[in-house]
Amino acid sequence: MTIVVKFFGSLREEIGKSEVKLTAEQPLTVAQVWAQACDEAPLHHHIWTAVNMTYVDQNTLVQDGDEVAFFPPVTGGSDEN
C-alpha cells in the first residue's frame, strides 16, 4: 500500500521535507506513519493530524491511497483591538 504524507508550517521546516510517499505491507496507525516518515521521532500530542482532510487521532488506521497531513499548533493573531 502507498500513503502520501504531508507536513505543514513549522513542521515542514523542522523535518526538512514537505511530502513523503511511504509503502507498507499492512494498514498503519497515524503514529506509525509519523514514525516511518520522521525517522522514529516521537509524535507529540500537540501536533494535529488529518487523514484525507479530516482531523483524526494518532490511533486512526491509514489505508492504501490515503493522504496523511501533520500540522503544528495554530497560533497567531494580535493583542490589539
PDB file of N, CA, C and O in Angstrom:
ATOM      1  N   MET A   1       0.830  -1.177   0.000  1.00  0.00           N
ATOM      2  CA  MET A   1       0.000   0.000   0.000  1.00  0.00           C
ATOM      3  C   MET A   1       0.875   1.241   0.000  1.00  0.00           C
ATOM      4  O   MET A   1       1.997   1.220   0.505  1.00  0.00           O
ATOM      5  N   THR A   2       0.360   2.313  -0.564  1.00  0.00           N
ATOM      6  CA  THR A   2       1.087   3.577  -0.651  1.00  0.00           C
ATOM      7  C   THR A   2       0.321   4.660   0.099  1.00  0.00           C
ATOM      8  O   THR A   2      -0.898   4.774  -0.024  1.00  0.00           O
ATOM      9  N   ILE A   3       1.055   5.451   0.877  1.00  0.00           N
ATOM     10  CA  ILE A   3       0.485   6.537   1.673  1.00  0.00           C
ATOM     11  C   ILE A   3       1.260   7.808   1.353  1.00  0.00           C
ATOM     12  O   ILE A   3       2.491   7.798   1.324  1.00  0.00           O
ATOM     13  N   VAL A   4       0.550   8.892   1.117  1.00  0.00           N
ATOM     14  CA  VAL A   4       1.184  10.198   0.913  1.00  0.00           C
ATOM     15  C   VAL A   4       1.154  10.939   2.245  1.00  0.00           C
ATOM     16  O   VAL A   4       0.100  11.069   2.867  1.00  0.00           O
ATOM     17  N   VAL A   5       2.310  11.422   2.676  1.00  0.00           N
ATOM     18  CA  VAL A   5       2.435  12.125   3.952  1.00  0.00           C
ATOM     19  C   VAL A   5       2.859  13.560   3.662  1.00  0.00           C
ATOM     20  O   VAL A   5       3.824  13.795   2.935  1.00  0.00           O
ATOM     21  N   LYS A   6       2.129  14.523   4.235  1.00  0.00           N
ATOM     22  CA  LYS A   6       2.440  15.939   4.033  1.00  0.00           C
ATOM     23  C   LYS A   6       2.687  16.624   5.372  1.00  0.00           C
ATOM     24  O   LYS A   6       2.043  16.318   6.376  1.00  0.00           O
ATOM     25  N   PHE A   7       3.635  17.560   5.363  1.00  0.00           N
ATOM     26  CA  PHE A   7       3.992  18.328   6.549  1.00  0.00           C
ATOM     27  C   PHE A   7       3.753  19.802   6.257  1.00  0.00           C
ATOM     28  O   PHE A   7       4.090  20.288   5.178  1.00  0.00           O
ATOM     29  N   PHE A   8       3.171  20.515   7.220  1.00  0.00           N
ATOM     30  CA  PHE A   8       2.823  21.913   7.021  1.00  0.00           C
ATOM     31  C   PHE A   8       3.451  22.807   8.080  1.00  0.00           C
ATOM     32  O   PHE A   8       3.811  22.355   9.168  1.00  0.00           O
ATOM     33  N   GLY A   9       3.574  24.089   7.736  1.00  0.00           N
ATOM     34  CA  GLY A   9       4.052  25.098   8.674  1.00  0.00           C
ATOM     35  C   GLY A   9       5.449  24.821   9.182  1.00  0.00           C
ATOM     36  O   GLY A   9       6.320  24.384   8.430  1.00  0.00           O
ATOM     37  N   SER A  10       5.658  25.077  10.454  1.00  0.00           N
ATOM     38  CA  SER A  10       6.984  24.918  11.050  1.00  0.00           C
ATOM     39  C   SER A  10       7.441  23.463  11.057  1.00  0.00           C
ATOM     40  O   SER A  10       8.643  23.200  11.104  1.00  0.00           O
ATOM     41  N   LEU A  11       6.510  22.516  11.012  1.00  0.00           N
ATOM     42  CA  LEU A  11       6.913  21.104  10.942  1.00  0.00           C
ATOM     43  C   LEU A  11       7.688  20.826   9.666  1.00  0.00           C
ATOM     44  O   LEU A  11       8.672  20.086   9.678  1.00  0.00           O
ATOM     45  N   ARG A  12       7.246  21.415   8.570  1.00  0.00           N
ATOM     46  CA  ARG A  12       7.932  21.234   7.288  1.00  0.00           C
ATOM     47  C   ARG A  12       9.377  21.712   7.404  1.00  0.00           C
ATOM     48  O   ARG A  12      10.290  21.071   6.883  1.00  0.00           O
ATOM     49  N   GLU A  13       9.580  22.832   8.084  1.00  0.00           N
ATOM     50  CA  GLU A  13      10.929  23.367   8.254  1.00  0.00           C
ATOM     51  C   GLU A  13      11.758  22.494   9.193  1.00  0.00           C
ATOM     52  O   GLU A  13      12.931  22.238   8.923  1.00  0.00           O
ATOM     53  N   GLU A  14      11.163  22.038  10.288  1.00  0.00           N
ATOM     54  CA  GLU A  14      11.880  21.206  11.254  1.00  0.00           C
ATOM     55  C   GLU A  14      12.296  19.874  10.649  1.00  0.00           C
ATOM     56  O   GLU A  14      13.410  19.403  10.877  1.00  0.00           O
ATOM     57  N   ILE A  15      11.402  19.268   9.879  1.00  0.00           N
ATOM     58  CA  ILE A  15      11.651  17.945   9.313  1.00  0.00           C
ATOM     59  C   ILE A  15      12.487  18.034   8.041  1.00  0.00           C
ATOM     60  O   ILE A  15      13.217  17.102   7.702  1.00  0.00           O
ATOM     61  N   GLY A  16      12.377  19.150   7.346  1.00  0.00           N
ATOM     62  CA  GLY A  16      13.169  19.346   6.145  1.00  0.00           C
ATOM     63  C   GLY A  16      12.562  18.767   4.883  1.00  0.00           C
ATOM     64  O   GLY A  16      13.256  18.587   3.881  1.00  0.00           O
ATOM     65  N   LYS A  17      11.274  18.475   4.925  1.00  0.00           N
ATOM     66  CA  LYS A  17      10.588  17.977   3.729  1.00  0.00           C
ATOM     67  C   LYS A  17       9.116  18.342   3.820  1.00  0.00           C
ATOM     68  O   LYS A  17       8.567  18.487   4.912  1.00  0.00           O
ATOM     69  N   SER A  18       8.487  18.488   2.668  1.00  0.00           N
ATOM     70  CA  SER A  18       7.069  18.845   2.657  1.00  0.00           C
ATOM     71  C   SER A  18       6.179  17.654   2.355  1.00  0.00           C
ATOM     72  O   SER A  18       5.007  17.645   2.732  1.00  0.00           O
ATOM     73  N   GLU A  19       6.722  16.643   1.677  1.00  0.00           N
ATOM     74  CA  GLU A  19       5.912  15.480   1.314  1.00  0.00           C
ATOM     75  C   GLU A  19       6.791  14.247   1.199  1.00  0.00           C
ATOM     76  O   GLU A  19       7.931  14.313   0.740  1.00  0.00           O
ATOM     77  N   VAL A  20       6.232  13.116   1.629  1.00  0.00           N
ATOM     78  CA  VAL A  20       6.910  11.827   1.557  1.00  0.00           C
ATOM     79  C   VAL A  20       5.890  10.798   1.099  1.00  0.00           C
ATOM     80  O   VAL A  20       4.717  10.885   1.459  1.00  0.00           O
ATOM     81  N   LYS A  21       6.321   9.835   0.315  1.00  0.00           N
ATOM     82  CA  LYS A  21       5.461   8.697  -0.028  1.00  0.00           C
ATOM     83  C   LYS A  21       6.014   7.475   0.684  1.00  0.00           C
ATOM     84  O   LYS A  21       7.192   7.142   0.554  1.00  0.00           O
ATOM     85  N   LEU A  22       5.142   6.808   1.445  1.00  0.00           N
ATOM     86  CA  LEU A  22       5.528   5.601   2.167  1.00  0.00           C
ATOM     87  C   LEU A  22       4.858   4.394   1.537  1.00  0.00           C
ATOM     88  O   LEU A  22       3.771   4.495   0.968  1.00  0.00           O
ATOM     89  N   THR A  23       5.518   3.260   1.644  1.00  0.00           N
ATOM     90  CA  THR A  23       4.886   1.998   1.271  1.00  0.00           C
ATOM     91  C   THR A  23       4.865   1.115   2.507  1.00  0.00           C
ATOM     92  O   THR A  23       5.791   1.139   3.318  1.00  0.00           O
ATOM     93  N   ALA A  24       3.807   0.341   2.641  1.00  0.00           N
ATOM     94  CA  ALA A  24       3.652  -0.546   3.796  1.00  0.00           C
ATOM     95  C   ALA A  24       2.945  -1.815   3.352  1.00  0.00           C
ATOM     96  O   ALA A  24       2.200  -1.812   2.372  1.00  0.00           O
ATOM     97  N   GLU A  25       3.179  -2.881   4.067  1.00  0.00           N
ATOM     98  CA  GLU A  25       2.550  -4.167   3.771  1.00  0.00           C
ATOM     99  C   GLU A  25       1.132  -4.256   4.317  1.00  0.00           C
ATOM    100  O   GLU A  25       0.303  -5.002   3.795  1.00  0.00           O
ATOM    101  N   GLN A  26       0.855  -3.482   5.381  1.00  0.00           N
ATOM    102  CA  GLN A  26      -0.453  -3.547   6.043  1.00  0.00           C
ATOM    103  C   GLN A  26      -0.842  -2.154   6.524  1.00  0.00           C
ATOM    104  O   GLN A  26      -0.002  -1.254   6.551  1.00  0.00           O
ATOM    105  N   PRO A  27      -2.099  -1.964   6.902  1.00  0.00           N
ATOM    106  CA  PRO A  27      -2.507  -0.646   7.411  1.00  0.00           C
ATOM    107  C   PRO A  27      -1.669  -0.229   8.625  1.00  0.00           C
ATOM    108  O   PRO A  27      -1.285  -1.057   9.452  1.00  0.00           O
ATOM    109  N   LEU A  28      -1.401   1.064   8.707  1.00  0.00           N
ATOM    110  CA  LEU A  28      -0.633   1.639   9.806  1.00  0.00           C
ATOM    111  C   LEU A  28      -1.495   2.651  10.545  1.00  0.00           C
ATOM    112  O   LEU A  28      -2.437   3.206   9.980  1.00  0.00           O
ATOM    113  N   THR A  29      -1.168   2.888  11.812  1.00  0.00           N
ATOM    114  CA  THR A  29      -1.809   3.990  12.524  1.00  0.00           C
ATOM    115  C   THR A  29      -1.128   5.293  12.100  1.00  0.00           C
ATOM    116  O   THR A  29      -0.041   5.277  11.523  1.00  0.00           O
ATOM    117  N   VAL A  30      -1.774   6.404  12.390  1.00  0.00           N
ATOM    118  CA  VAL A  30      -1.180   7.710  12.106  1.00  0.00           C
ATOM    119  C   VAL A  30       0.163   7.835  12.824  1.00  0.00           C
ATOM    120  O   VAL A  30       1.119   8.358  12.252  1.00  0.00           O
ATOM    121  N   ALA A  31       0.248   7.367  14.060  1.00  0.00           N
ATOM    122  CA  ALA A  31       1.503   7.428  14.816  1.00  0.00           C
ATOM    123  C   ALA A  31       2.599   6.612  14.130  1.00  0.00           C
ATOM    124  O   ALA A  31       3.754   7.038  14.103  1.00  0.00           O
ATOM    125  N   GLN A  32       2.259   5.452  13.578  1.00  0.00           N
ATOM    126  CA  GLN A  32       3.241   4.637  12.862  1.00  0.00           C
ATOM    127  C   GLN A  32       3.687   5.308  11.563  1.00  0.00           C
ATOM    128  O   GLN A  32       4.854   5.217  11.180  1.00  0.00           O
ATOM    129  N   VAL A  33       2.764   5.974  10.895  1.00  0.00           N
ATOM    130  CA  VAL A  33       3.117   6.725   9.685  1.00  0.00           C
ATOM    131  C   VAL A  33       4.131   7.810  10.043  1.00  0.00           C
ATOM    132  O   VAL A  33       5.148   7.964   9.367  1.00  0.00           O
ATOM    133  N   TRP A  34       3.848   8.564  11.113  1.00  0.00           N
ATOM    134  CA  TRP A  34       4.774   9.602  11.575  1.00  0.00           C
ATOM    135  C   TRP A  34       6.155   9.003  11.846  1.00  0.00           C
ATOM    136  O   TRP A  34       7.165   9.542  11.394  1.00  0.00           O
ATOM    137  N   ALA A  35       6.199   7.889  12.581  1.00  0.00           N
ATOM    138  CA  ALA A  35       7.475   7.270  12.944  1.00  0.00           C
ATOM    139  C   ALA A  35       8.278   6.889  11.703  1.00  0.00           C
ATOM    140  O   ALA A  35       9.487   7.116  11.653  1.00  0.00           O
ATOM    141  N   GLN A  36       7.617   6.317  10.710  1.00  0.00           N
ATOM    142  CA  GLN A  36       8.326   5.925   9.487  1.00  0.00           C
ATOM    143  C   GLN A  36       8.774   7.142   8.685  1.00  0.00           C
ATOM    144  O   GLN A  36       9.874   7.148   8.131  1.00  0.00           O
ATOM    145  N   ALA A  37       7.945   8.155   8.618  1.00  0.00           N
ATOM    146  CA  ALA A  37       8.267   9.339   7.820  1.00  0.00           C
ATOM    147  C   ALA A  37       9.302  10.233   8.498  1.00  0.00           C
ATOM    148  O   ALA A  37      10.005  10.989   7.828  1.00  0.00           O
ATOM    149  N   CYS A  38       9.397  10.148   9.825  1.00  0.00           N
ATOM    150  CA  CYS A  38      10.251  11.067  10.590  1.00  0.00           C
ATOM    151  C   CYS A  38      11.357  10.352  11.343  1.00  0.00           C
ATOM    152  O   CYS A  38      11.794  10.817  12.396  1.00  0.00           O
ATOM    153  N   ASP A  39      11.809   9.235  10.818  1.00  0.00           N
ATOM    154  CA  ASP A  39      12.939   8.518  11.413  1.00  0.00           C
ATOM    155  C   ASP A  39      12.752   8.227  12.896  1.00  0.00           C
ATOM    156  O   ASP A  39      13.658   8.444  13.701  1.00  0.00           O
ATOM    157  N   GLU A  40      11.575   7.737  13.248  1.00  0.00           N
ATOM    158  CA  GLU A  40      11.256   7.300  14.612  1.00  0.00           C
ATOM    159  C   GLU A  40      11.149   8.429  15.632  1.00  0.00           C
ATOM    160  O   GLU A  40      11.135   8.157  16.832  1.00  0.00           O
ATOM    161  N   ALA A  41      11.074   9.677  15.200  1.00  0.00           N
ATOM    162  CA  ALA A  41      10.861  10.785  16.143  1.00  0.00           C
ATOM    163  C   ALA A  41       9.486  10.620  16.786  1.00  0.00           C
ATOM    164  O   ALA A  41       8.544  10.210  16.108  1.00  0.00           O
ATOM    165  N   PRO A  42       9.347  10.929  18.076  1.00  0.00           N
ATOM    166  CA  PRO A  42       8.039  10.781  18.724  1.00  0.00           C
ATOM    167  C   PRO A  42       7.016  11.778  18.180  1.00  0.00           C
ATOM    168  O   PRO A  42       7.354  12.919  17.864  1.00  0.00           O
ATOM    169  N   LEU A  43       5.773  11.334  18.075  1.00  0.00           N
ATOM    170  CA  LEU A  43       4.671  12.196  17.642  1.00  0.00           C
ATOM    171  C   LEU A  43       4.069  12.832  18.885  1.00  0.00           C
ATOM    172  O   LEU A  43       3.393  12.157  19.662  1.00  0.00           O
ATOM    173  N   HIS A  44       4.305  14.110  19.076  1.00  0.00           N
ATOM    174  CA  HIS A  44       3.813  14.808  20.256  1.00  0.00           C
ATOM    175  C   HIS A  44       2.312  15.056  20.161  1.00  0.00           C
ATOM    176  O   HIS A  44       1.770  15.230  19.070  1.00  0.00           O
ATOM    177  N   HIS A  45       1.653  15.070  21.304  1.00  0.00           N
ATOM    178  CA  HIS A  45       0.196  15.219  21.344  1.00  0.00           C
ATOM    179  C   HIS A  45      -0.283  16.562  20.802  1.00  0.00           C
ATOM    180  O   HIS A  45      -1.442  16.685  20.408  1.00  0.00           O
ATOM    181  N   HIS A  46       0.588  17.571  20.774  1.00  0.00           N
ATOM    182  CA  HIS A  46       0.158  18.891  20.302  1.00  0.00           C
ATOM    183  C   HIS A  46       0.151  19.013  18.775  1.00  0.00           C
ATOM    184  O   HIS A  46      -0.335  20.012  18.244  1.00  0.00           O
ATOM    185  N   ILE A  47       0.677  18.023  18.067  1.00  0.00           N
ATOM    186  CA  ILE A  47       0.673  18.053  16.600  1.00  0.00           C
ATOM    187  C   ILE A  47      -0.683  17.581  16.104  1.00  0.00           C
ATOM    188  O   ILE A  47      -1.164  16.522  16.507  1.00  0.00           O
ATOM    189  N   TRP A  48      -1.294  18.359  15.236  1.00  0.00           N
ATOM    190  CA  TRP A  48      -2.592  17.994  14.665  1.00  0.00           C
ATOM    191  C   TRP A  48      -2.379  17.043  13.503  1.00  0.00           C
ATOM    192  O   TRP A  48      -1.411  17.164  12.753  1.00  0.00           O
ATOM    193  N   THR A  49      -3.300  16.090  13.363  1.00  0.00           N
ATOM    194  CA  THR A  49      -3.200  15.120  12.276  1.00  0.00           C
ATOM    195  C   THR A  49      -4.515  15.045  11.516  1.00  0.00           C
ATOM    196  O   THR A  49      -5.594  15.200  12.089  1.00  0.00           O
ATOM    197  N   ALA A  50      -4.404  14.805  10.221  1.00  0.00           N
ATOM    198  CA  ALA A  50      -5.592  14.649   9.382  1.00  0.00           C
ATOM    199  C   ALA A  50      -5.342  13.527   8.382  1.00  0.00           C
ATOM    200  O   ALA A  50      -4.227  13.349   7.892  1.00  0.00           O
ATOM    201  N   VAL A  51      -6.392  12.780   8.091  1.00  0.00           N
ATOM    202  CA  VAL A  51      -6.354  11.772   7.037  1.00  0.00           C
ATOM    203  C   VAL A  51      -7.428  12.160   6.033  1.00  0.00           C
ATOM    204  O   VAL A  51      -8.603  12.293   6.374  1.00  0.00           O
ATOM    205  N   ASN A  52      -7.003  12.339   4.796  1.00  0.00           N
ATOM    206  CA  ASN A  52      -7.922  12.746   3.726  1.00  0.00           C
ATOM    207  C   ASN A  52      -8.729  13.985   4.118  1.00  0.00           C
ATOM    208  O   ASN A  52      -9.938  14.055   3.897  1.00  0.00           O
ATOM    209  N   MET A  53      -8.031  14.957   4.703  1.00  0.00           N
ATOM    210  CA  MET A  53      -8.584  16.268   5.086  1.00  0.00           C
ATOM    211  C   MET A  53      -9.617  16.209   6.207  1.00  0.00           C
ATOM    212  O   MET A  53     -10.430  17.124   6.343  1.00  0.00           O
ATOM    213  N   THR A  54      -9.596  15.145   7.012  1.00  0.00           N
ATOM    214  CA  THR A  54     -10.450  15.037   8.192  1.00  0.00           C
ATOM    215  C   THR A  54      -9.548  14.851   9.410  1.00  0.00           C
ATOM    216  O   THR A  54      -8.709  13.951   9.428  1.00  0.00           O
ATOM    217  N   TYR A  55      -9.718  15.701  10.430  1.00  0.00           N
ATOM    218  CA  TYR A  55      -8.890  15.582  11.627  1.00  0.00           C
ATOM    219  C   TYR A  55      -9.159  14.256  12.330  1.00  0.00           C
ATOM    220  O   TYR A  55     -10.306  13.834  12.481  1.00  0.00           O
ATOM    221  N   VAL A  56      -8.070  13.606  12.759  1.00  0.00           N
ATOM    222  CA  VAL A  56      -8.149  12.291  13.395  1.00  0.00           C
ATOM    223  C   VAL A  56      -7.169  12.239  14.560  1.00  0.00           C
ATOM    224  O   VAL A  56      -6.339  13.133  14.728  1.00  0.00           O
ATOM    225  N   ASP A  57      -7.275  11.174  15.369  1.00  0.00           N
ATOM    226  CA  ASP A  57      -6.297  10.998  16.438  1.00  0.00           C
ATOM    227  C   ASP A  57      -5.164  10.087  15.950  1.00  0.00           C
ATOM    228  O   ASP A  57      -5.208   9.559  14.839  1.00  0.00           O
ATOM    229  N   GLN A  58      -4.156   9.918  16.799  1.00  0.00           N
ATOM    230  CA  GLN A  58      -2.950   9.186  16.421  1.00  0.00           C
ATOM    231  C   GLN A  58      -3.166   7.687  16.244  1.00  0.00           C
ATOM    232  O   GLN A  58      -2.322   7.011  15.657  1.00  0.00           O
ATOM    233  N   ASN A  59      -4.281   7.158  16.740  1.00  0.00           N
ATOM    234  CA  ASN A  59      -4.547   5.723  16.637  1.00  0.00           C
ATOM    235  C   ASN A  59      -5.383   5.354  15.417  1.00  0.00           C
ATOM    236  O   ASN A  59      -5.692   4.180  15.214  1.00  0.00           O
ATOM    237  N   THR A  60      -5.750   6.332  14.609  1.00  0.00           N
ATOM    238  CA  THR A  60      -6.547   6.077  13.408  1.00  0.00           C
ATOM    239  C   THR A  60      -5.741   5.247  12.419  1.00  0.00           C
ATOM    240  O   THR A  60      -4.568   5.527  12.174  1.00  0.00           O
ATOM    241  N   LEU A  61      -6.377   4.222  11.849  1.00  0.00           N
ATOM    242  CA  LEU A  61      -5.715   3.402  10.834  1.00  0.00           C
ATOM    243  C   LEU A  61      -5.749   4.101   9.484  1.00  0.00           C
ATOM    244  O   LEU A  61      -6.757   4.683   9.086  1.00  0.00           O
ATOM    245  N   VAL A  62      -4.629   4.026   8.799  1.00  0.00           N
ATOM    246  CA  VAL A  62      -4.472   4.620   7.478  1.00  0.00           C
ATOM    247  C   VAL A  62      -4.504   3.495   6.451  1.00  0.00           C
ATOM    248  O   VAL A  62      -3.894   2.443   6.645  1.00  0.00           O
ATOM    249  N   GLN A  63      -5.218   3.728   5.363  1.00  0.00           N
ATOM    250  CA  GLN A  63      -5.397   2.711   4.327  1.00  0.00           C
ATOM    251  C   GLN A  63      -4.628   3.083   3.052  1.00  0.00           C
ATOM    252  O   GLN A  63      -4.118   4.195   2.920  1.00  0.00           O
ATOM    253  N   ASP A  64      -4.559   2.147   2.139  1.00  0.00           N
ATOM    254  CA  ASP A  64      -3.898   2.363   0.857  1.00  0.00           C
ATOM    255  C   ASP A  64      -4.490   3.579   0.149  1.00  0.00           C
ATOM    256  O   ASP A  64      -5.709   3.709   0.036  1.00  0.00           O
ATOM    257  N   GLY A  65      -3.623   4.463  -0.325  1.00  0.00           N
ATOM    258  CA  GLY A  65      -4.061   5.638  -1.063  1.00  0.00           C
ATOM    259  C   GLY A  65      -4.412   6.833  -0.208  1.00  0.00           C
ATOM    260  O   GLY A  65      -4.696   7.905  -0.743  1.00  0.00           O
ATOM    261  N   ASP A  66      -4.402   6.682   1.114  1.00  0.00           N
ATOM    262  CA  ASP A  66      -4.744   7.803   1.991  1.00  0.00           C
ATOM    263  C   ASP A  66      -3.658   8.875   1.967  1.00  0.00           C
ATOM    264  O   ASP A  66      -2.491   8.604   1.684  1.00  0.00           O
ATOM    265  N   GLU A  67      -4.082  10.104   2.273  1.00  0.00           N
ATOM    266  CA  GLU A  67      -3.168  11.221   2.448  1.00  0.00           C
ATOM    267  C   GLU A  67      -3.195  11.608   3.922  1.00  0.00           C
ATOM    268  O   GLU A  67      -4.253  11.914   4.472  1.00  0.00           O
ATOM    269  N   VAL A  68      -2.034  11.592   4.552  1.00  0.00           N
ATOM    270  CA  VAL A  68      -1.912  11.936   5.967  1.00  0.00           C
ATOM    271  C   VAL A  68      -1.184  13.274   6.060  1.00  0.00           C
ATOM    272  O   VAL A  68      -0.134  13.465   5.447  1.00  0.00           O
ATOM    273  N   ALA A  69      -1.751  14.194   6.830  1.00  0.00           N
ATOM    274  CA  ALA A  69      -1.149  15.516   6.984  1.00  0.00           C
ATOM    275  C   ALA A  69      -0.870  15.785   8.455  1.00  0.00           C
ATOM    276  O   ALA A  69      -1.657  15.426   9.331  1.00  0.00           O
ATOM    277  N   PHE A  70       0.266  16.425   8.708  1.00  0.00           N
ATOM    278  CA  PHE A  70       0.669  16.803  10.058  1.00  0.00           C
ATOM    279  C   PHE A  70       0.821  18.320  10.114  1.00  0.00           C
ATOM    280  O   PHE A  70       1.462  18.927   9.256  1.00  0.00           O
ATOM    281  N   PHE A  71       0.210  18.926  11.156  1.00  0.00           N
ATOM    282  CA  PHE A  71       0.189  20.376  11.313  1.00  0.00           C
ATOM    283  C   PHE A  71       0.709  20.757  12.692  1.00  0.00           C
ATOM    284  O   PHE A  71       0.430  20.063  13.670  1.00  0.00           O
ATOM    285  N   PRO A  72       1.467  21.858  12.784  1.00  0.00           N
ATOM    286  CA  PRO A  72       1.826  22.366  14.104  1.00  0.00           C
ATOM    287  C   PRO A  72       0.604  23.037  14.718  1.00  0.00           C
ATOM    288  O   PRO A  72      -0.355  23.339  14.007  1.00  0.00           O
ATOM    289  N   PRO A  73       0.624  23.274  16.025  1.00  0.00           N
ATOM    290  CA  PRO A  73      -0.488  24.005  16.635  1.00  0.00           C
ATOM    291  C   PRO A  73      -0.615  25.384  15.995  1.00  0.00           C
ATOM    292  O   PRO A  73       0.385  26.002  15.630  1.00  0.00           O
ATOM    293  N   VAL A  74      -1.828  25.852  15.864  1.00  0.00           N
ATOM    294  CA  VAL A  74      -2.073  27.152  15.247  1.00  0.00           C
ATOM    295  C   VAL A  74      -1.949  28.237  16.309  1.00  0.00           C
ATOM    296  O   VAL A  74      -2.559  28.154  17.375  1.00  0.00           O
ATOM    297  N   THR A  75      -1.161  29.242  16.005  1.00  0.00           N
ATOM    298  CA  THR A  75      -1.024  30.398  16.890  1.00  0.00           C
ATOM    299  C   THR A  75      -1.030  31.649  16.033  1.00  0.00           C
ATOM    300  O   THR A  75      -0.983  31.579  14.805  1.00  0.00           O
ATOM    301  N   GLY A  76      -1.086  32.748  16.670  1.00  0.00           N
ATOM    302  CA  GLY A  76      -1.014  33.998  15.916  1.00  0.00           C
ATOM    303  C   GLY A  76      -2.089  34.953  16.350  1.00  0.00           C
ATOM    304  O   GLY A  76      -2.710  34.791  17.401  1.00  0.00           O
ATOM    305  N   GLY A  77      -2.294  35.935  15.539  1.00  0.00           N
ATOM    306  CA  GLY A  77      -3.273  36.955  15.869  1.00  0.00           C
ATOM    307  C   GLY A  77      -2.592  38.145  16.502  1.00  0.00           C
ATOM    308  O   GLY A  77      -1.366  38.255  16.515  1.00  0.00           O
ATOM    309  N   SER A  78      -3.395  39.010  17.013  1.00  0.00           N
ATOM    310  CA  SER A  78      -2.880  40.247  17.582  1.00  0.00           C
ATOM    311  C   SER A  78      -3.604  40.551  18.885  1.00  0.00           C
ATOM    312  O   SER A  78      -4.781  40.234  19.053  1.00  0.00           O
ATOM    313  N   ASP A  79      -2.877  41.167  19.793  1.00  0.00           N
ATOM    314  CA  ASP A  79      -3.485  41.598  21.048  1.00  0.00           C
ATOM    315  C   ASP A  79      -4.202  42.929  20.889  1.00  0.00           C
ATOM    316  O   ASP A  79      -4.932  43.355  21.784  1.00  0.00           O
ATOM    317  N   GLU A  80      -3.995  43.587  19.752  1.00  0.00           N
ATOM    318  CA  GLU A  80      -4.615  44.889  19.524  1.00  0.00           C
ATOM    319  C   GLU A  80      -6.080  44.724  19.166  1.00  0.00           C
ATOM    320  O   GLU A  80      -6.448  43.807  18.432  1.00  0.00           O
ATOM    321  N   ASN A  81      -6.907  45.602  19.679  1.00  0.00           N
ATOM    322  CA  ASN A  81      -8.342  45.564  19.363  1.00  0.00           C
ATOM    323  C   ASN A  81      -8.717  46.639  18.399  1.00  0.00           C
ATOM    324  O   ASN A  81      -9.884  46.754  18.024  1.00  0.00           O
TER     325      ASN A  81
END
